[in-house]
């Protein structure tokens, strides 16, 4: 029989732990977010549908994005045992410089649309965390203002080569003058992808007040207050600001870009050059032969050609083809620190996160971006320790098995009799 007794009041009071109430509502909601999907749920509640769907969605049937996320879910991790991981080293070297973590912030256009602090929040949070921040050609904060926000941060500039080459080349010069150390030349956007959520929402830059947007704004007055009481939302580096996203991209992008443009940009740019949007082994090998510093395996977050190859699936073959001397960066589908660890183990030098950072931005501005980086960092550290790996350099293919649910069909060719 269990011996029972009347509890003493003092013992009951010891169990009653009440937190001191806080009126910092932003900090309260961010502290409750324990994962990137948690931040996404907060972001969806706080952001108008058009802006949220621009971030959250991808092209056509959104198959590429779903497959990219499934690829990271279909991973088996293989931990070691009896390894001292009390001192964990998450630092790495990428494109000739340091990063405190094996991931950085990917370039995103129209960022102030999601939340008014936009690129300023992203660049400041990245600098504080010691990781690179990438600014898009279609950014809503100028090259110079981003540098002023992060005077000591590592900054990368993402370039679209547009029909008016003088505009593109002028941006290259400005980024170099501002001390950006790497240029990300994007090559997968000759035209805009078919982003159906944006079309259904009537999404435009700047947002237009319609009956639908006004109804959507009623439960989100804080977003509209920020939008209406801060500087006009427009591209910081371009003069064209009106129209749907597809119209803007189609008017700016040039489907005629080729390897001559790459040679010209290489001639102009004094820093490191990475090619973003590589999606097959042959192109990766050719670019490395031409002397680029890094290739970025990316299908643009599933926002261009739907059913394009999954970057994480391509990674082992590309690494084998180009060898170990060139940096390979991977993006698309990363929503957890374990995804980052798996990518590094399978041969990536570094990773970029886009939506994960934007969910934090929409959930809470600069503090939300800090929280997104904190969540991913803690997941990276926990995964590495559970794998019993002491540093990023120790991650190897033996730590990961890719469980592929999508296996290409080998079609036999019947010979004539």
Residue pairs with C-beta under 8 A, 6 or more apart in sequence:
22 28
26 364
26 365
26 367
26 368
27 367
29 42
29 363
29 364
30 39
30 42
30 363
30 364
30 367
30 368
30 371
32 38
33 39
33 42
33 363
33 371
33 375
34 375
35 336
35 375
36 335
36 336
36 356
36 359
36 360
36 372
36 375
36 376
37 335
39 356
39 359
39 360
39 363
39 368
39 371
39 372
39 375
40 56
40 355
40 359
42 359
42 362
42 363
42 364
43 52
43 55
43 114
43 358
43 359
43 360
43 361
43 362
43 363
44 52
44 56
46 220
46 222
46 223
46 362
46 363
47 55
47 114
47 115
47 220
47 223
47 362
48 207
48 213
48 216
48 217
48 220
48 223
48 224
49 201
49 216
50 198
50 201
50 202
50 203
50 207
50 213
50 216
51 113
51 114
51 203
51 207
51 223
51 362
52 114
52 362
53 197
53 198
53 201
53 203
54 110
54 113
54 114
54 195
54 197
54 198
54 201
54 203
54 245
55 108
55 114
55 355
55 358
55 359
55 362
56 197
56 355
57 195
57 196
57 197
57 198
57 303
58 64
58 65
58 193
58 195
58 301
58 302
58 303
58 306
59 193
59 194
59 195
59 196
59 302
59 303
59 304
59 305
59 306
60 193
60 194
60 196
60 306
61 306
62 302
62 306
63 302
63 306
63 307
64 299
64 302
64 305
64 306
64 307
64 308
64 310
64 332
65 301
65 302
65 303
65 332
65 333
66 302
67 307
67 310
67 333
67 406
68 299
68 302
68 310
68 311
68 312
68 332
68 333
69 333
69 335
70 405
71 310
71 312
71 313
71 333
71 402
71 404
72 312
72 333
72 334
72 335
72 336
72 338
72 339
72 342
74 402
74 403
74 404
74 405
75 338
75 339
75 342
75 400
75 401
75 402
75 403
76 400
76 401
76 403
77 338
77 341
77 342
77 383
77 386
77 387
77 399
77 400
78 387
78 398
78 399
78 400
78 401
79 386
79 387
79 388
79 399
80 387
80 388
80 389
81 388
82 388
83 388
83 389
83 390
84 390
85 384
85 385
85 388
85 389
85 390
87 390
88 381
88 384
88 385
88 390
88 391
89 390
89 391
89 392
90 100
90 101
90 102
90 377
90 380
90 381
90 384
90 391
90 392
91 98
91 99
91 100
91 101
91 392
92 98
92 99
92 101
92 102
92 349
92 350
92 392
92 393
93 99
94 104
94 132
94 294
94 327
94 329
94 349
94 350
95 156
95 181
95 182
95 272
95 274
95 293
95 294
95 327
95 350
96 181
96 272
96 293
97 132
97 154
97 181
98 130
98 154
99 130
99 131
99 132
99 154
99 350
100 129
100 130
100 131
101 129
101 130
101 131
101 373
101 376
101 377
101 380
102 340
102 341
102 344
102 350
102 351
102 380
102 392
103 131
103 334
103 340
103 350
103 351
103 352
103 353
103 376
103 380
104 126
104 131
104 132
104 133
104 134
104 154
104 156
104 350
104 351
104 352
104 353
105 122
105 125
105 126
105 131
105 132
105 133
105 134
105 352
105 353
105 354
105 357
106 134
106 331
106 352
106 353
106 354
106 357
107 134
107 135
107 136
107 137
107 139
107 156
107 158
107 184
107 186
107 354
108 136
108 354
108 357
108 358
109 136
109 137
109 138
109 139
109 140
110 138
110 140
110 205
110 233
110 245
111 118
111 119
111 122
111 136
111 139
111 140
111 141
111 358
111 361
112 118
112 119
112 140
112 141
112 230
112 233
113 140
113 205
113 207
113 233
114 358
114 361
114 362
115 121
115 223
115 226
115 361
115 362
115 365
115 368
116 226
116 227
116 230
116 365
117 361
117 365
117 366
118 139
118 140
118 141
118 361
119 133
119 135
119 139
119 140
119 141
119 145
119 146
119 149
120 141
120 145
120 146
120 149
120 366
121 361
121 365
121 366
121 368
121 369
122 133
122 357
122 361
122 369
123 133
123 135
123 141
123 146
123 149
123 150
123 153
123 155
124 149
124 150
124 366
124 369
125 366
125 369
125 370
125 373
126 132
126 133
126 150
126 153
126 154
126 373
127 133
127 149
127 150
127 152
127 153
127 154
128 370
129 370
129 373
129 377
131 154
131 373
132 153
132 154
132 155
132 156
132 182
133 146
133 150
133 153
133 154
133 155
133 156
134 155
134 156
134 157
134 158
134 184
134 352
135 141
135 143
135 146
135 155
135 156
135 157
135 158
135 175
135 180
136 158
137 157
137 158
137 159
137 160
137 162
137 168
137 171
137 237
137 238
138 160
138 235
138 238
138 248
139 146
139 235
139 236
139 237
140 233
140 234
140 235
140 236
141 149
141 236
142 236
142 237
143 157
143 171
143 174
143 175
143 178
143 180
143 236
143 237
144 174
144 178
145 236
146 155
146 178
147 155
147 178
147 179
147 180
154 181
155 178
155 179
155 180
155 181
156 180
156 181
156 182
156 183
156 184
156 274
157 171
157 172
157 175
157 180
157 182
157 183
157 184
158 183
158 184
158 186
158 276
159 168
159 171
159 172
159 175
159 183
159 184
159 185
159 186
159 265
160 168
160 186
160 189
160 252
160 253
161 168
161 185
161 254
161 257
161 261
161 265
162 168
162 252
162 253
162 254
163 251
163 252
163 253
163 254
167 238
169 264
169 268
171 237
172 183
172 265
172 268
172 269
173 268
174 237
175 183
176 269
176 270
176 271
180 271
181 271
181 272
182 271
182 272
182 273
182 274
182 293
182 294
183 265
183 269
183 271
183 272
183 273
183 274
184 274
184 275
184 276
184 296
185 262
185 265
185 273
185 274
185 275
185 276
186 276
186 277
186 300
187 257
187 275
187 276
187 277
187 278
188 276
188 277
188 279
188 298
188 299
188 300
188 304
188 305
189 249
189 253
189 277
189 300
189 304
190 253
190 254
190 255
190 257
191 249
191 250
191 253
191 255
192 245
192 246
192 248
192 249
192 250
192 253
192 304
193 300
193 303
193 304
193 305
193 306
194 246
194 306
195 245
195 246
195 303
197 203
198 244
198 245
198 246
199 244
199 246
201 212
202 208
202 210
202 212
202 213
202 244
203 244
203 245
204 242
204 243
204 244
204 245
205 233
205 234
205 235
205 241
205 242
205 243
205 244
205 245
205 248
206 232
206 233
206 234
206 241
206 242
207 213
207 227
207 233
217 223
217 224
227 233
234 241
235 241
238 252
240 248
240 251
240 252
243 251
259 290
262 275
262 290
262 292
265 273
266 273
266 291
266 292
272 293
272 294
273 292
273 293
273 294
274 292
274 293
274 294
274 295
274 296
274 327
274 329
275 287
275 292
275 294
275 295
275 296
276 296
276 298
277 296
277 298
277 299
277 300
277 304
278 284
278 287
278 295
278 296
278 297
278 298
278 318
279 297
279 298
279 299
279 308
279 309
279 311
279 314
280 309
280 314
281 314
281 317
281 318
281 321
284 295
284 297
284 318
284 321
284 322
285 321
285 322
287 295
288 295
288 322
288 323
288 326
292 326
293 326
293 327
294 326
294 327
294 328
294 329
294 349
295 318
295 322
295 326
295 327
295 328
295 329
296 328
296 329
296 330
296 331
296 352
297 311
297 314
297 315
297 318
297 328
297 329
297 330
297 331
297 348
298 311
298 330
298 331
298 332
298 352
299 305
299 308
299 309
299 310
299 311
299 332
300 332
301 331
301 332
301 354
301 355
302 308
302 332
310 332
310 333
310 406
311 330
311 331
311 332
311 333
312 330
312 332
312 333
312 342
312 343
312 346
312 402
313 402
313 404
313 406
315 328
315 330
315 343
315 346
315 347
315 348
316 346
316 347
316 397
316 402
318 328
318 347
319 328
319 346
319 347
319 348
320 347
322 328
327 349
327 350
328 347
328 348
328 349
328 350
329 348
329 349
329 350
329 351
329 352
330 343
330 348
330 350
330 351
330 352
331 351
331 352
331 353
331 354
333 339
334 340
334 343
334 351
334 352
334 353
334 356
335 355
335 356
336 376
336 379
337 375
337 376
337 377
337 378
337 379
337 380
337 381
337 382
337 383
338 379
338 380
338 383
339 351
340 351
340 353
340 376
340 379
340 380
341 380
341 383
341 384
341 387
341 395
341 399
342 399
342 400
343 351
344 350
344 351
344 392
344 395
345 395
345 396
345 397
345 399
345 400
346 397
346 400
346 402
347 397
353 372
353 376
356 372
356 376
357 369
357 372
357 373
359 368
359 372
360 368
360 369
360 370
360 371
360 372
360 373
361 368
361 369
361 372
362 368
363 371
364 371
384 390
384 392
384 395
387 395
387 399
389 395
389 399
